Amino acid sequence: MIQLTQETKSGWWVVGVQGRADAEAADELEGALRAALEAHPKVAADLAKLDYISSAGLRAVIQAARAAQARNAEFAVCSLSAPVKKVFDMSGMHHILRIHGELPC
Amino acid sequence: MWHNQAILTEAELVLHGDLGELQCLVAEITRFCRENALGDEVEFELNLVLEELFTNSVRHGGCAGMKNAVRVRLAKHTDGVHVEYFDHGAAFDPLTAPLPAIDRPIEERQVGGLGIHLVRQIMQDLEYHREGEWNRITMRRPG
């Protein structure tokens, strides 16, 4: 299960993602990121409170990055916990995403 | 190779072919890890590996809607957690599946195959056998 929050910070629309980005939650995550990208030119996913991610959650992030590219919007992922970052690293996500240690704003 | 070692604690569970069963899987892995004083990293990775295999069985392996479609056995040994994963779906050897090219730019990036890639990154001694009507994968999470 995931909880999503939305706020603006210094020109970025920040989607806070909390909980587990698993196969059950992936569609909700992808939908929220896509909706944010449709409405805002600069979107950051703040994963500081994300406890868990599987390939289903990664796929949601990849699809959001694709949507951002198609719209010429900026999309960044930030504040990954150590175990979540390990999954991103094993999956080569740094080749396709801007990954920040902290919020870019 | 494993059989001569003392097994410390075991857990076994049976899942129906429904993604809602992920919650049972998570609960059982959490319980197993707490009972065996395994750390958060082991718990995270066992969750990840078993979610990937289970969702593959349900979405692509023909297990959707099937009663008692998957059996999982976890055993703590001195060299790590030994995992046996059985599913009653179509014969499929995930170890021969093509791996995704994870170093490609987003335009060329395939979204399939990532789950099995993660399983192969995390687990060691992976073996696949077709046993009657069951797929059986054995593997070890070192530590």
gemmi code that builds the backbone of each chain (N, CA, C; Angstrom):
import gemmi

chains = {
    "A": [
        ("MET", (0.839, -1.193, 0.000), (0.000, 0.000, 0.000), (0.880, 1.251, 0.000)),
        ("ILE", (0.485, 2.253, -0.768), (1.234, 3.500, -0.745), (0.316, 4.658, -0.365)),
        ("GLN", (0.934, 5.657, 0.236), (0.257, 6.930, 0.466), (1.015, 7.973, -0.350)),
        ("LEU", (0.238, 8.859, -0.994), (0.852, 9.879, -1.850), (0.488, 11.258, -1.327)),
        ("THR", (1.470, 12.150, -1.329), (1.212, 13.539, -0.961), (1.672, 14.425, -2.108)),
        ("GLN", (1.114, 15.613, -2.196), (1.503, 16.548, -3.261), (1.754, 17.913, -2.639)),
        ("GLU", (2.835, 18.554, -3.042), (3.094, 19.927, -2.582), (4.013, 20.614, -3.594)),
        ("THR", (4.066, 21.941, -3.540), (5.007, 22.653, -4.403), (6.151, 23.173, -3.553)),
        ("LYS", (7.356, 23.125, -4.159), (8.552, 23.626, -3.478), (9.450, 24.258, -4.525)),
        ("SER", (9.659, 25.546, -4.406), (10.572, 26.282, -5.304), (10.406, 25.904, -6.769)),
        ("GLY", (9.184, 25.923, -7.233), (8.957, 25.688, -8.661), (8.820, 24.220, -9.038)),
        ("TRP", (9.061, 23.314, -8.112), (8.875, 21.882, -8.401), (7.561, 21.407, -7.787)),
        ("TRP", (6.862, 20.551, -8.524), (5.704, 19.857, -7.964), (6.235, 18.542, -7.382)),
        ("VAL", (6.095, 18.388, -6.065), (6.727, 17.248, -5.388), (5.652, 16.226, -5.002)),
        ("VAL", (5.811, 15.000, -5.530), (4.924, 13.899, -5.153), (5.666, 13.063, -4.107)),
        ("GLY", (5.177, 13.093, -2.884), (5.781, 12.290, -1.812), (5.186, 10.890, -1.831)),
        ("VAL", (6.052, 9.871, -1.836), (5.594, 8.481, -1.936), (6.004, 7.747, -0.661)),
        ("GLN", (5.007, 7.178, 0.011), (5.256, 6.547, 1.301), (4.692, 5.126, 1.278)),
        ("GLY", (5.429, 4.173, 1.843), (4.912, 2.805, 1.960), (5.585, 1.834, 1.024)),
        ("ARG", (4.774, 1.009, 0.344), (5.316, -0.085, -0.479), (4.874, 0.074, -1.934)),
        ("ALA", (5.846, 0.226, -2.833), (5.539, 0.317, -4.265), (5.675, -1.082, -4.855)),
        ("ASP", (4.645, -1.909, -4.633), (4.682, -3.298, -5.109), (3.695, -3.476, -6.266)),
        ("ALA", (3.466, -4.735, -6.648), (2.623, -5.005, -7.813), (1.184, -4.502, -7.601)),
        ("GLU", (0.750, -4.466, -6.346), (-0.616, -3.995, -6.081), (-0.719, -2.476, -6.154)),
        ("ALA", (0.361, -1.771, -5.831), (0.311, -0.302, -5.740), (0.841, 0.396, -6.983)),
        ("ALA", (1.434, -0.360, -7.900), (2.154, 0.265, -9.017), (1.259, 1.127, -9.900)),
        ("ASP", (0.042, 0.661, -10.171), (-0.846, 1.438, -11.048), (-1.198, 2.787, -10.428)),
        ("GLU", (-1.423, 2.767, -9.107), (-1.759, 4.017, -8.407), (-0.581, 4.992, -8.483)),
        ("LEU", (0.622, 4.460, -8.301), (1.821, 5.307, -8.367), (2.010, 5.880, -9.766)),
        ("GLU", (1.880, 5.027, -10.772), (2.061, 5.508, -12.152), (1.019, 6.567, -12.495)),
        ("GLY", (-0.221, 6.315, -12.087), (-1.297, 7.267, -12.361), (-1.041, 8.623, -11.720)),
        ("ALA", (-0.562, 8.608, -10.466), (-0.315, 9.873, -9.758), (0.829, 10.648, -10.412)),
        ("LEU", (1.883, 9.925, -10.809), (3.028, 10.619, -11.432), (2.638, 11.175, -12.803)),
        ("ARG", (1.884, 10.394, -13.561), (1.445, 10.860, -14.886), (0.534, 12.080, -14.763)),
        ("ALA", (-0.375, 12.033, -13.793), (-1.294, 13.165, -13.604), (-0.513, 14.417, -13.227)),
        ("ALA", (0.491, 14.260, -12.373), (1.314, 15.407, -11.978), (2.045, 15.974, -13.195)),
        ("LEU", (2.555, 15.069, -14.054), (3.313, 15.517, -15.227), (2.417, 16.192, -16.270)),
        ("GLU", (1.150, 15.813, -16.268), (0.236, 16.468, -17.207), (-0.065, 17.901, -16.772)),
        ("ALA", (0.049, 18.159, -15.469), (-0.353, 19.469, -14.942), (0.823, 20.384, -14.630)),
        ("HIS", (2.030, 19.823, -14.517), (3.164, 20.631, -14.046), (4.426, 20.355, -14.885)),
        ("PRO", (5.224, 21.394, -15.172), (6.399, 21.204, -16.021), (7.606, 20.601, -15.294)),
        ("LYS", (7.644, 20.695, -13.962), (8.775, 20.153, -13.194), (8.218, 19.315, -12.043)),
        ("VAL", (8.442, 17.998, -12.125), (7.882, 17.090, -11.113), (9.010, 16.292, -10.470)),
        ("ALA", (8.996, 16.234, -9.143), (9.968, 15.401, -8.410), (9.202, 14.363, -7.595)),
        ("ALA", (9.682, 13.128, -7.636), (9.126, 12.079, -6.767), (10.039, 11.980, -5.555)),
        ("ASP", (9.495, 12.305, -4.394), (10.275, 12.257, -3.146), (10.069, 10.872, -2.518)),
        ("LEU", (11.122, 10.038, -2.546), (10.984, 8.643, -2.100), (11.559, 8.426, -0.695)),
        ("ALA", (11.742, 9.508, 0.052), (12.366, 9.381, 1.376), (11.613, 8.410, 2.286)),
        ("LYS", (10.289, 8.366, 2.142), (9.491, 7.503, 3.033), (9.017, 6.230, 2.336)),
        ("LEU", (9.644, 5.924, 1.205), (9.296, 4.679, 0.508), (10.092, 3.536, 1.149)),
        ("ASP", (9.381, 2.534, 1.689), (10.046, 1.443, 2.405), (10.488, 0.324, 1.479)),
        ("TYR", (9.795, 0.207, 0.333), (9.985, -1.003, -0.478), (9.615, -0.704, -1.913)),
        ("ILE", (10.378, -1.273, -2.851), (9.993, -1.175, -4.265), (10.373, -2.474, -4.963)),
        ("SER", (9.498, -2.918, -5.873), (9.787, -4.100, -6.697), (9.829, -3.640, -8.154)),
        ("SER", (9.986, -4.592, -9.078), (10.066, -4.199, -10.491), (8.768, -3.531, -10.948)),
        ("ALA", (7.645, -3.881, -10.317), (6.377, -3.237, -10.686), (6.423, -1.738, -10.362)),
        ("GLY", (6.977, -1.393, -9.208), (7.138, 0.016, -8.836), (8.139, 0.725, -9.732)),
        ("LEU", (9.235, 0.024, -10.074), (10.226, 0.619, -10.981), (9.606, 0.908, -12.340)),
        ("ARG", (8.761, -0.019, -12.787), (8.104, 0.161, -14.083), (7.239, 1.425, -14.078)),
        ("ALA", (6.567, 1.670, -12.959), (5.738, 2.883, -12.842), (6.611, 4.132, -12.980)),
        ("VAL", (7.799, 4.094, -12.368), (8.712, 5.242, -12.445), (9.251, 5.396, -13.876)),
        ("ILE", (9.577, 4.267, -14.509), (10.081, 4.321, -15.896), (9.012, 4.894, -16.824)),
        ("GLN", (7.765, 4.465, -16.640), (6.680, 4.975, -17.502), (6.464, 6.472, -17.270)),
        ("ALA", (6.631, 6.897, -16.012), (6.514, 8.336, -15.730), (7.639, 9.101, -16.427)),
        ("ALA", (8.850, 8.543, -16.395), (9.985, 9.205, -17.064), (9.735, 9.309, -18.568)),
        ("ARG", (9.120, 8.264, -19.133), (8.776, 8.296, -20.564), (7.752, 9.383, -20.847)),
        ("ALA", (6.749, 9.464, -19.981), (5.697, 10.479, -20.155), (6.307, 11.873, -20.075)),
        ("ALA", (7.262, 12.044, -19.144), (7.919, 13.349, -18.992), (8.670, 13.714, -20.264)),
        ("GLN", (9.378, 12.728, -20.813), (10.147, 12.984, -22.029), (9.220, 13.363, -23.188)),
        ("ALA", (8.095, 12.658, -23.295), (7.148, 12.934, -24.380), (6.569, 14.346, -24.263)),
        ("ARG", (6.437, 14.842, -23.034), (5.852, 16.175, -22.812), (6.901, 17.261, -22.700)),
        ("ASN", (8.180, 16.838, -22.750), (9.278, 17.783, -22.543), (9.225, 18.404, -21.145)),
        ("ALA", (8.788, 17.611, -20.177), (8.733, 18.071, -18.788), (9.966, 17.560, -18.049)),
        ("GLU", (10.270, 18.189, -16.923), (11.387, 17.718, -16.097), (10.859, 16.743, -15.065)),
        ("PHE", (11.576, 15.645, -14.887), (11.165, 14.642, -13.898), (12.406, 14.188, -13.140)),
        ("ALA", (12.343, 14.268, -11.822), (13.482, 13.849, -10.997), (12.981, 12.932, -9.885)),
        ("VAL", (13.871, 12.057, -9.448), (13.575, 11.155, -8.334), (14.580, 11.469, -7.245)),
        ("CYS", (14.123, 11.610, -5.995), (15.071, 12.030, -4.974), (14.857, 11.376, -3.616)),
        ("SER", (15.898, 11.486, -2.796), (15.886, 11.056, -1.389), (15.599, 9.568, -1.201)),
        ("LEU", (16.266, 8.719, -1.988), (16.044, 7.282, -1.877), (16.703, 6.743, -0.603)),
        ("SER", (16.007, 5.866, 0.107), (16.626, 5.168, 1.243), (17.633, 4.157, 0.681)),
        ("ALA", (18.530, 3.680, 1.537), (19.591, 2.774, 1.066), (19.044, 1.510, 0.390)),
        ("PRO", (18.053, 0.814, 0.979), (17.580, -0.398, 0.308), (16.864, -0.120, -1.016)),
        ("VAL", (16.137, 0.996, -1.092), (15.464, 1.344, -2.353), (16.503, 1.734, -3.406)),
        ("LYS", (17.533, 2.461, -2.979), (18.586, 2.854, -3.925), (19.289, 1.625, -4.492)),
        ("LYS", (19.462, 0.594, -3.655), (20.114, -0.626, -4.127), (19.319, -1.258, -5.274)),
        ("VAL", (17.989, -1.262, -5.164), (17.148, -1.820, -6.235), (17.261, -0.954, -7.497)),
        ("PHE", (17.272, 0.376, -7.324), (17.464, 1.275, -8.478), (18.815, 0.992, -9.148)),
        ("ASP", (19.854, 0.814, -8.331), (21.199, 0.581, -8.880), (21.257, -0.748, -9.640)),
        ("MET", (20.681, -1.797, -9.040), (20.706, -3.115, -9.690), (19.962, -3.084, -11.015)),
        ("SER", (19.036, -2.138, -11.158), (18.189, -2.073, -12.345), (18.676, -1.050, -13.370)),
        ("GLY", (19.799, -0.403, -13.088), (20.352, 0.562, -14.036), (19.485, 1.797, -14.208)),
        ("MET", (18.742, 2.181, -13.180), (17.824, 3.326, -13.322), (18.568, 4.642, -13.548)),
        ("HIS", (19.834, 4.709, -13.110), (20.596, 5.955, -13.303), (20.860, 6.244, -14.781)),
        ("HIS", (20.690, 5.217, -15.642), (20.873, 5.465, -17.078), (19.697, 6.225, -17.681)),
        ("ILE", (18.556, 6.193, -17.009), (17.357, 6.761, -17.632), (16.681, 7.838, -16.796)),
        ("LEU", (17.229, 8.119, -15.617), (16.555, 9.045, -14.708), (17.542, 10.006, -14.078)),
        ("ARG", (17.022, 11.163, -13.676), (17.805, 12.038, -12.798), (17.507, 11.627, -11.365)),
        ("ILE", (18.528, 11.120, -10.674), (18.355, 10.674, -9.294), (19.152, 11.611, -8.393)),
        ("HIS", (18.452, 12.245, -7.475), (19.086, 13.219, -6.584), (19.131, 12.674, -5.163)),
        ("GLY", (20.188, 13.053, -4.432), (20.265, 12.680, -3.025), (19.183, 13.390, -2.227)),
        ("GLU", (18.935, 14.632, -2.607), (17.915, 15.409, -1.900), (16.975, 16.031, -2.922)),
        ("LEU", (15.925, 16.642, -2.447), (15.022, 17.343, -3.360), (15.821, 18.352, -4.170)),
        ("PRO", (15.555, 18.444, -5.485), (16.332, 19.364, -6.318), (16.025, 20.829, -6.009)),
        ("CYS", (14.960, 21.081, -5.249), (14.546, 22.458, -5.048), (15.087, 23.020, -3.733)),
    ],
    "B": [
        ("MET", (24.048, -30.532, -2.031), (24.933, -29.525, -1.456), (24.368, -29.005, -0.135)),
        ("TRP", (23.003, -28.813, -0.079), (22.441, -28.225, 1.132), (22.159, -29.268, 2.206)),
        ("HIS", (22.067, -30.518, 1.791), (21.313, -31.465, 2.620), (22.011, -31.868, 3.902)),
        ("ASN", (23.316, -31.639, 3.979), (24.021, -32.080, 5.177), (24.019, -31.032, 6.285)),
        ("GLN", (23.449, -29.875, 6.006), (23.493, -28.832, 7.019), (22.255, -28.865, 7.899)),
        ("ALA", (22.458, -28.539, 9.159), (21.317, -28.474, 10.070), (20.400, -27.333, 9.652)),
        ("ILE", (19.118, -27.601, 9.583), (18.136, -26.556, 9.298), (17.715, -25.948, 10.628)),
        ("LEU", (17.795, -24.638, 10.727), (17.471, -24.004, 11.999), (15.962, -23.805, 12.136)),
        ("THR", (15.366, -23.099, 11.190), (13.916, -22.887, 11.259), (13.358, -22.884, 9.848)),
        ("GLU", (12.153, -23.385, 9.713), (11.530, -23.442, 8.393), (10.178, -22.749, 8.399)),
        ("ALA", (9.770, -22.306, 7.252), (8.409, -21.798, 7.091), (7.897, -22.290, 5.744)),
        ("GLU", (6.610, -22.554, 5.678), (6.034, -22.989, 4.407), (4.683, -22.310, 4.221)),
        ("LEU", (4.404, -21.868, 3.022), (3.082, -21.295, 2.786), (2.582, -21.634, 1.399)),
        ("VAL", (1.271, -21.591, 1.279), (0.597, -21.903, 0.016), (-0.216, -20.679, -0.380)),
        ("LEU", (-0.135, -20.297, -1.663), (-0.819, -19.094, -2.134), (-1.730, -19.433, -3.308)),
        ("HIS", (-2.877, -18.790, -3.347), (-3.742, -18.899, -4.520), (-3.223, -17.947, -5.608)),
        ("GLY", (-3.655, -18.178, -6.833), (-3.179, -17.360, -7.945), (-3.907, -16.040, -8.047)),
        ("ASP", (-3.649, -15.166, -7.073), (-4.335, -13.883, -6.972), (-3.355, -12.888, -6.353)),
        ("LEU", (-3.175, -11.730, -6.993), (-2.178, -10.772, -6.481), (-2.500, -10.280, -5.073)),
        ("GLY", (-3.779, -10.405, -4.658), (-4.149, -10.057, -3.284), (-3.396, -10.911, -2.262)),
        ("GLU", (-2.899, -12.067, -2.698), (-2.145, -12.953, -1.809), (-0.768, -12.383, -1.433)),
        ("LEU", (-0.344, -11.328, -2.128), (0.949, -10.701, -1.791), (0.994, -10.305, -0.317)),
        ("GLN", (-0.159, -9.901, 0.221), (-0.178, -9.485, 1.632), (0.149, -10.650, 2.565)),
        ("CYS", (-0.328, -11.867, 2.222), (0.004, -13.059, 3.020), (1.489, -13.355, 2.905)),
        ("LEU", (2.002, -13.204, 1.687), (3.425, -13.465, 1.454), (4.279, -12.519, 2.304)),
        ("VAL", (3.942, -11.240, 2.285), (4.687, -10.249, 3.067), (4.627, -10.591, 4.554)),
        ("ALA", (3.413, -10.937, 5.033), (3.243, -11.229, 6.466), (4.083, -12.433, 6.873)),
        ("GLU", (4.105, -13.456, 6.025), (4.847, -14.678, 6.363), (6.366, -14.433, 6.329)),
        ("ILE", (6.822, -13.655, 5.360), (8.258, -13.349, 5.289), (8.672, -12.526, 6.513)),
        ("THR", (7.838, -11.569, 6.878), (8.140, -10.748, 8.063), (8.255, -11.632, 9.306)),
        ("ARG", (7.282, -12.539, 9.472), (7.285, -13.426, 10.640), (8.546, -14.315, 10.638)),
        ("PHE", (8.850, -14.888, 9.492), (10.022, -15.767, 9.373), (11.304, -15.009, 9.713)),
        ("CYS", (11.424, -13.797, 9.195), (12.644, -13.013, 9.432), (12.765, -12.601, 10.900)),
        ("ARG", (11.654, -12.226, 11.519), (11.700, -11.845, 12.943), (12.093, -13.049, 13.792)),
        ("GLU", (11.473, -14.196, 13.525), (11.754, -15.403, 14.321), (13.200, -15.837, 14.216)),
        ("ASN", (13.800, -15.556, 13.073), (15.186, -15.977, 12.855), (16.179, -14.839, 13.032)),
        ("ALA", (15.709, -13.709, 13.558), (16.559, -12.541, 13.796), (17.335, -12.147, 12.536)),
        ("LEU", (16.668, -12.247, 11.373), (17.295, -11.808, 10.120), (17.065, -10.306, 9.976)),
        ("GLY", (17.995, -9.606, 9.399), (17.916, -8.145, 9.343), (16.935, -7.635, 8.296)),
        ("ASP", (16.784, -6.311, 8.292), (15.861, -5.658, 7.357), (16.249, -5.904, 5.894)),
        ("GLU", (17.559, -5.975, 5.629), (18.002, -6.137, 4.247), (17.588, -7.509, 3.703)),
        ("VAL", (17.746, -8.541, 4.540), (17.331, -9.888, 4.125), (15.826, -9.905, 3.895)),
        ("GLU", (15.081, -9.288, 4.815), (13.618, -9.263, 4.699), (13.190, -8.552, 3.409)),
        ("PHE", (13.803, -7.418, 3.130), (13.506, -6.652, 1.907), (13.763, -7.526, 0.676)),
        ("GLU", (14.913, -8.185, 0.659), (15.297, -8.913, -0.558), (14.475, -10.190, -0.745)),
        ("LEU", (14.116, -10.854, 0.350), (13.237, -12.031, 0.216), (11.858, -11.599, -0.291)),
        ("ASN", (11.365, -10.478, 0.218), (10.106, -9.921, -0.282), (10.172, -9.654, -1.775)),
        ("LEU", (11.256, -9.013, -2.177), (11.415, -8.618, -3.578), (11.451, -9.855, -4.481)),
        ("VAL", (12.304, -10.806, -4.132), (12.482, -12.004, -4.963), (11.170, -12.784, -5.076)),
        ("LEU", (10.491, -12.960, -3.944), (9.267, -13.774, -3.974), (8.114, -13.025, -4.634)),
        ("GLU", (8.061, -11.699, -4.473), (7.040, -10.935, -5.207), (7.255, -11.076, -6.711)),
        ("GLU", (8.504, -10.971, -7.149), (8.774, -11.058, -8.589), (8.352, -12.412, -9.147)),
        ("LEU", (8.722, -13.489, -8.446), (8.362, -14.821, -8.945), (6.846, -15.025, -8.915)),
        ("PHE", (6.218, -14.568, -7.817), (4.765, -14.772, -7.677), (3.989, -13.974, -8.733)),
        ("THR", (4.342, -12.715, -8.929), (3.602, -11.918, -9.925), (3.820, -12.486, -11.335)),
        ("ASN", (5.017, -13.012, -11.601), (5.241, -13.660, -12.907), (4.338, -14.877, -13.076)),
        ("SER", (4.223, -15.683, -12.012), (3.386, -16.889, -12.088), (1.936, -16.515, -12.360)),
        ("VAL", (1.463, -15.435, -11.682), (0.054, -15.042, -11.815), (-0.196, -14.363, -13.160)),
        ("ARG", (0.693, -13.457, -13.542), (0.426, -12.654, -14.745), (0.803, -13.357, -16.038)),
        ("HIS", (1.872, -14.159, -15.988), (2.362, -14.748, -17.247), (2.405, -16.274, -17.229)),
        ("GLY", (2.287, -16.886, -16.046), (2.509, -18.329, -15.953), (1.251, -19.169, -15.960)),
        ("GLY", (0.097, -18.527, -16.113), (-1.148, -19.291, -16.147), (-1.702, -19.645, -14.778)),
        ("CYS", (-1.184, -19.032, -13.715), (-1.665, -19.353, -12.359), (-2.840, -18.487, -11.916)),
        ("ALA", (-3.216, -17.486, -12.715), (-4.293, -16.570, -12.293), (-5.573, -17.335, -12.026)),
        ("GLY", (-6.162, -17.121, -10.857), (-7.423, -17.747, -10.502), (-7.298, -19.182, -10.012)),
        ("MET", (-6.078, -19.726, -9.991), (-5.884, -21.125, -9.608), (-5.765, -21.255, -8.079)),
        ("LYS", (-6.475, -22.225, -7.524), (-6.365, -22.503, -6.083), (-5.005, -23.156, -5.800)),
        ("ASN", (-4.409, -22.825, -4.679), (-3.149, -23.453, -4.236), (-2.117, -23.506, -5.372)),
        ("ALA", (-1.976, -22.384, -6.063), (-1.140, -22.346, -7.266), (0.352, -22.329, -6.948)),
        ("VAL", (0.707, -21.792, -5.779), (2.129, -21.571, -5.466), (2.435, -22.069, -4.051)),
        ("ARG", (3.564, -22.715, -3.919), (4.050, -23.115, -2.591), (5.439, -22.519, -2.393)),
        ("VAL", (5.685, -22.001, -1.202), (6.985, -21.398, -0.895), (7.508, -22.038, 0.378)),
        ("ARG", (8.770, -22.407, 0.374), (9.421, -22.932, 1.574), (10.667, -22.103, 1.853)),
        ("LEU", (10.784, -21.659, 3.075), (11.947, -20.883, 3.498), (12.649, -21.661, 4.605)),
        ("ALA", (13.960, -21.748, 4.546), (14.700, -22.441, 5.603), (15.979, -21.682, 5.902)),
        ("LYS", (16.175, -21.385, 7.164), (17.402, -20.685, 7.587), (18.495, -21.723, 7.814)),
        ("HIS", (19.595, -21.557, 7.093), (20.762, -22.422, 7.261), (21.936, -21.548, 7.681)),
        ("THR", (23.047, -22.184, 7.960), (24.211, -21.408, 8.388), (24.767, -20.542, 7.245)),
        ("ASP", (24.516, -20.919, 5.992), (25.052, -20.143, 4.867), (24.003, -19.232, 4.230)),
        ("GLY", (22.894, -19.003, 4.937), (21.891, -18.080, 4.402), (20.510, -18.693, 4.412)),
        ("VAL", (19.592, -18.044, 3.713), (18.205, -18.521, 3.644), (18.037, -19.302, 2.342)),
        ("HIS", (17.630, -20.554, 2.470), (17.347, -21.368, 1.294), (15.864, -21.248, 0.968)),
        ("VAL", (15.569, -21.005, -0.286), (14.191, -20.775, -0.715), (13.832, -21.806, -1.776)),
        ("GLU", (12.674, -22.423, -1.603), (12.115, -23.265, -2.654), (10.812, -22.632, -3.089)),
        ("TYR", (10.652, -22.468, -4.393), (9.451, -21.830, -4.939), (8.850, -22.778, -5.976)),
        ("PHE", (7.601, -23.174, -5.768), (6.905, -24.074, -6.695), (5.697, -23.352, -7.272)),
        ("ASP", (5.488, -23.460, -8.572), (4.182, -23.019, -9.082), (3.610, -24.042, -10.038)),
        ("HIS", (2.285, -24.033, -10.116), (1.549, -25.056, -10.836), (1.197, -24.597, -12.250)),
        ("GLY", (1.907, -23.600, -12.723), (1.603, -23.025, -14.040), (2.317, -23.748, -15.172)),
        ("ALA", (2.285, -23.107, -16.338), (2.930, -23.666, -17.521), (4.440, -23.767, -17.296)),
        ("ALA", (5.057, -24.781, -17.889), (6.499, -24.967, -17.735), (7.231, -23.711, -18.202)),
        ("PHE", (8.063, -23.174, -17.317), (8.817, -21.967, -17.669), (10.081, -21.915, -16.818)),
        ("ASP", (11.216, -21.856, -17.492), (12.494, -21.761, -16.790), (12.945, -20.307, -16.806)),
        ("PRO", (12.798, -19.589, -15.675), (13.155, -18.167, -15.678), (14.653, -17.944, -15.841)),
        ("LEU", (15.429, -18.986, -15.614), (16.883, -18.815, -15.688), (17.388, -18.760, -17.123)),
        ("THR", (16.546, -19.164, -18.066), (16.948, -19.079, -19.466), (16.272, -17.897, -20.172)),
        ("ALA", (15.455, -17.127, -19.413), (14.784, -15.970, -20.014), (15.822, -14.909, -20.380)),
        ("PRO", (15.644, -14.221, -21.500), (16.603, -13.176, -21.864), (16.598, -12.051, -20.832)),
        ("LEU", (17.776, -11.540, -20.516), (17.864, -10.472, -19.524), (17.680, -9.123, -20.192)),
        ("PRO", (17.073, -8.168, -19.484), (16.891, -6.836, -20.078), (18.245, -6.121, -20.165)),
        ("ALA", (18.393, -5.281, -21.185), (19.617, -4.471, -21.305), (19.424, -3.251, -20.412)),
        ("ILE", (19.985, -3.317, -19.192), (19.670, -2.266, -18.215), (20.521, -1.009, -18.415)),
        ("ASP", (21.458, -1.043, -19.377), (22.302, 0.141, -19.564), (21.862, 0.955, -20.777)),
        ("ARG", (20.676, 0.683, -21.305), (20.211, 1.397, -22.494), (19.465, 2.668, -22.101)),
        ("PRO", (19.467, 3.674, -22.972), (18.684, 4.883, -22.699), (17.178, 4.575, -22.736)),
        ("ILE", (16.413, 5.515, -22.243), (14.990, 5.232, -21.999), (14.227, 4.869, -23.276)),
        ("GLU", (14.649, 5.414, -24.421), (13.925, 5.129, -25.671), (14.025, 3.646, -26.022)),
        ("GLU", (15.139, 3.002, -25.618), (15.374, 1.612, -26.015), (15.110, 0.639, -24.881)),
        ("ARG", (14.703, 1.184, -23.745), (14.584, 0.359, -22.548), (13.309, -0.485, -22.593)),
        ("GLN", (13.450, -1.804, -22.442), (12.291, -2.691, -22.347), (11.848, -2.741, -20.890)),
        ("VAL", (10.539, -2.778, -20.655), (10.093, -2.844, -19.256), (9.936, -4.281, -18.754)),
        ("GLY", (9.934, -5.262, -19.648), (9.811, -6.652, -19.200), (11.149, -7.227, -18.770)),
        ("GLY", (11.094, -8.296, -18.001), (12.313, -9.015, -17.645), (13.066, -8.471, -16.451)),
        ("LEU", (12.635, -7.304, -15.957), (13.364, -6.669, -14.853), (13.254, -7.492, -13.559)),
        ("GLY", (12.093, -8.086, -13.334), (11.883, -8.861, -12.102), (12.832, -10.042, -12.001)),
        ("ILE", (12.932, -10.816, -13.066), (13.828, -11.979, -13.062), (15.287, -11.524, -12.963)),
        ("HIS", (15.593, -10.404, -13.600), (16.938, -9.832, -13.472), (17.273, -9.574, -11.997)),
        ("LEU", (16.332, -8.996, -11.263), (16.568, -8.707, -9.841), (16.734, -10.002, -9.044)),
        ("VAL", (15.909, -11.002, -9.348), (16.041, -12.297, -8.663), (17.456, -12.838, -8.858)),
        ("ARG", (17.954, -12.746, -10.091), (19.276, -13.306, -10.386), (20.405, -12.479, -9.799)),
        ("GLN", (20.143, -11.189, -9.567), (21.151, -10.346, -8.910), (21.280, -10.693, -7.422)),
        ("ILE", (20.145, -10.975, -6.792), (20.118, -11.121, -5.338), (20.446, -12.551, -4.899)),
        ("MET", (19.924, -13.534, -5.626), (20.015, -14.909, -5.161), (21.194, -15.652, -5.795)),
        ("GLN", (21.657, -16.675, -5.081), (22.725, -17.526, -5.606), (22.237, -18.966, -5.693)),
        ("ASP", (23.030, -19.789, -6.378), (22.744, -21.238, -6.512), (21.351, -21.492, -7.089)),
        ("LEU", (20.945, -20.662, -8.044), (19.612, -20.819, -8.631), (19.542, -22.077, -9.495)),
        ("GLU", (18.501, -22.848, -9.281), (18.274, -24.026, -10.131), (16.792, -24.128, -10.453)),
        ("TYR", (16.527, -24.580, -11.671), (15.136, -24.790, -12.088), (14.940, -26.249, -12.473)),
        ("HIS", (13.810, -26.828, -12.041), (13.432, -28.166, -12.485), (11.934, -28.179, -12.749)),
        ("ARG", (11.528, -28.892, -13.758), (10.109, -29.175, -13.957), (9.852, -30.527, -13.296)),
        ("GLU", (8.948, -30.536, -12.313), (8.659, -31.772, -11.579), (7.173, -32.078, -11.731)),
        ("GLY", (6.865, -33.015, -12.591), (5.459, -33.319, -12.863), (4.790, -32.080, -13.424)),
        ("GLU", (3.747, -31.608, -12.746), (3.044, -30.408, -13.232), (3.509, -29.150, -12.524)),
        ("TRP", (4.639, -29.230, -11.858), (5.126, -28.084, -11.082), (6.447, -27.547, -11.626)),
        ("ASN", (6.565, -26.227, -11.623), (7.876, -25.580, -11.782), (8.490, -25.476, -10.389)),
        ("ARG", (9.757, -25.821, -10.254), (10.414, -25.747, -8.947), (11.721, -24.969, -9.106)),
        ("ILE", (11.825, -23.889, -8.330), (13.057, -23.096, -8.345), (13.668, -23.185, -6.946)),
        ("THR", (14.925, -23.538, -6.868), (15.627, -23.507, -5.585), (16.713, -22.443, -5.685)),
        ("MET", (16.986, -21.793, -4.565), (17.957, -20.684, -4.563), (18.334, -20.353, -3.122)),
        ("ARG", (19.380, -19.554, -2.994), (19.867, -19.201, -1.657), (20.162, -17.713, -1.609)),
        ("ARG", (19.709, -17.092, -0.523), (20.080, -15.703, -0.250), (21.214, -15.779, 0.758)),
        ("PRO", (22.454, -15.475, 0.339), (23.599, -15.647, 1.231), (23.516, -14.721, 2.452)),
        ("GLY", (24.198, -15.120, 3.513), (24.243, -14.254, 4.699), (23.741, -14.960, 5.935)),
    ],
}
model = gemmi.Model(1)
for chain_id, residues in chains.items():
    chain = gemmi.Chain(chain_id)
    for i, (resn, *xyz) in enumerate(residues, 1):
        res = gemmi.Residue()
        res.name, res.seqid = resn, gemmi.SeqId(i, " ")
        for name, pos in zip(("N", "CA", "C"), xyz):
            atom = gemmi.Atom()
            atom.name, atom.element = name, gemmi.Element(name[0])
            atom.pos, atom.b_iso = gemmi.Position(*pos), 0.0
            res.add_atom(atom)
        chain.add_residue(res)
    model.add_chain(chain)
structure = gemmi.Structure()
structure.add_model(model)
structure.setup_entities()
